[in-house]
Amino acid sequence: MRYPVPDLPPGSRQESVIEVEKSRFIAWLCHAPDVAAFEALLAEARRVHPTASHHCSAYVAGPPGEQHAIGFSDDGEPGGTAGRPMFQVLEGAGLGQVGCVVTRYFGGTKLGTGGLARAYAQAVARGLDALPRREVVERTALRLKVDFAGEAEARAWLEGHDVPVVAAEYGSDGVLLTVGWPSDVEVDLSPLEARLRGRLSLVGE
């Protein structure tokens, strides 16, 4: 499976601000490969904005469509007017591993439930407009045995096919390469096997 995630360093965030009826909505977005990364963003928002009215939030700490490592909170706003609309925007964007906090400073004018939902959704959408993204490729670990003479050619072929070598173990009779094969691509090593004249084996299959 391949999907976009925020292209942000660990511990960093992207900020955007909108104003609706004198209320300020400050949206923070982060890369959240796990729930802890989102929780760190929420804690930092509360630390930086201790006098804000609300810190509403939503996250998907996994691939798009994740059913377990997800969540959202209205943080005191009327039920269903903040966290869920925020989550729906994240979900609709097809992003994975993303966390969001929208901090609100009340401007004195009540927006009503519909107005609140629109404002929180708009705050997230504005942040997503400028969010840098990169693609994540889910991978399956494969172990390939090659002889010493074939290692360089095997590595070159794997690199050319977007298959990273994540580990190498050297023994008396050759090299055991652990590689990350894209999970959405059928495993076909026959072209490499032909180039190495059969000096290749898939270990553990």
N, C-alpha and C positions, 0 to 999 in steps of 0.2 A: 504494500500500500504506500502511496506517495501523497503527501499533503503539505500545504504551506503552514509555516509557524513564524512567529515574530523573529526577525533577525536582529536580536538585541543581546548584548553581553549579559551574563548572569549578574543579578543584583541591580541592573539598570532599568530604566523605564522611559516611555515616551509620554509626553504631556500635551494635552490640548485643552482649550477653554472655550466654552460658549456662555452666552448670557441670555436668559429668558425672563422677561418681566422683572428685571433687576436682580434676579437670583443668578449666582455664578455656579456653573457646573464644570468642575475640573476633572478631566478624565485622565487616568494613568493606565497605561497598558504595559505588560511585561511578558517575557517568555516564561511559561510555567510548565516545564516538563513534569513537575510533580506538585502536589498540593502545598508542600512547604514553601515553594517559590511564590505561590500566590499569597500565602499567609504572611510572608515577609513583606510583600508589597502593601498589603492592607495595614500591617503594623506601622510601616513607614508613613503611610498616608495619615494615620491617626497621630503620629508623632509630629509630622510637619504641619498639620492643620488641626491643632487640638481644639480650636474654638468653632470649627465648622458644625453645621446643623446635622449633617448626615454623611456617612461613608458607605455608600451602597456598592454592591460588588457582584461579580459573576466570574466564573472560570470554567475552562475545559482543560483539565490536566491530563490530556491524552489525545488520541486522534479524533478527527471529526466524527460525530456520532457516538462518542464515548458515553457509556451509561452509568458508570460508577464514580469515577474521579471528576465529578462535576458539582457545581453548586451555585447558589445565588442568594443574596440577602437584601431586604429592603431597609435594614438598619433604622427602623422607626418611622419610615414613610408608610403611608397607607398600603395595606397588603396588595401585592401584585402591581404596584405602580413604578417600581424601580428595578429590583434584581431580575425579575423575569423578563421585562422588556430588554434589559441589557444582555441577558443570556441569549435571547432570541436573535439579537443582532449578531452576536459572536457566532451562533450556530448557523445563521444564514450566510455568513461570510465564508463558511467552509474551512475555517481555521482550526488548527489543533494546538495544544500546548500553549494556551493563551489565558492570561489573567487580566482582569480589569477592575479598577476601583473608580467610582465617580463620587467626588467630594462636592457637597452642595453647601453654599453659603446663602441662606435665606435672604431675599431682598425686600420682604415686606408685603408682597402680593401673592396670595394663594393661587395656585395654578389649577386646582381641581385634579381629580384622579386621571382624567384623560390627558390633561396638560402635563402632568408629572411624567406619565408613561412616555409621552412623545419627547419630552425634554431629556430624559435619561437615555432613551434610545438614540436621540440625535447626538448627544454627547459622545456615546460610544462610536457611532458611525463617523463622526468627525475625526476621532482619533484613528480609526481604521483607514481613513482616506490616505493618510500620510505614513502609515506604518510600514517600515521595511520588512520584507519577508524573504524567507528562503525555504527550499523544499527539503522535507525529511523523507527518507526512504527507509521503510522497515525492512530489515534484513534477517536472513537465516544463516546460522553458522555452518559452514562446510569445512571438512578437513581433507586436504589434497596431499598425496604423497608423490614427490618427484625426486629424481636423482639430482646430484649436484650439478651436472652438466645442463640440466633442463630448467634449473631454478630461474635464471635471468629471463629466459624466454617466457616461462610461465607467468612471472611477475609482470612482464610487459603486456602480455595478452590480457591478463586480469585487469590491469590498469586501463587498458583501452576499452574494456567492456564495463567500466564503472563498478568493478568488484574489488574493494579494498582488502589488502592483506592485513589482518589484525594481530597475527602472531606467527612466529616461525620457530620450530623446534628442529635442531640439527642432531642427527644420529650418525652412526657409522655407515649406514647404507643410503643416506639421502636426507631430504628435508620434508618436514610435515608442516604445511601451510594451513593456517586457519583463516578463512576468508568470509566476508559478509556478502552473501548472494542476495540480490533484491528479491523480496518475497513475492512480488507480483510478476516475476519473470521465471519461466520454466527452466529448470536446471538442464543445460545442454553443454557438456564438456567435450563433445566429439570433435569440434574444430581444434581445440587445444590438444586433445589426445593425438589427433592426426599430425599436428605440427611436431609433437614430441615423440612421434613414432611409437606410441603405446607406452612410453615411460611415464605414465600417470595413472594414479588409482585414487578412487574416492574412498576414504576410510570411514568405517562406521555405518555404511549403507548395506 
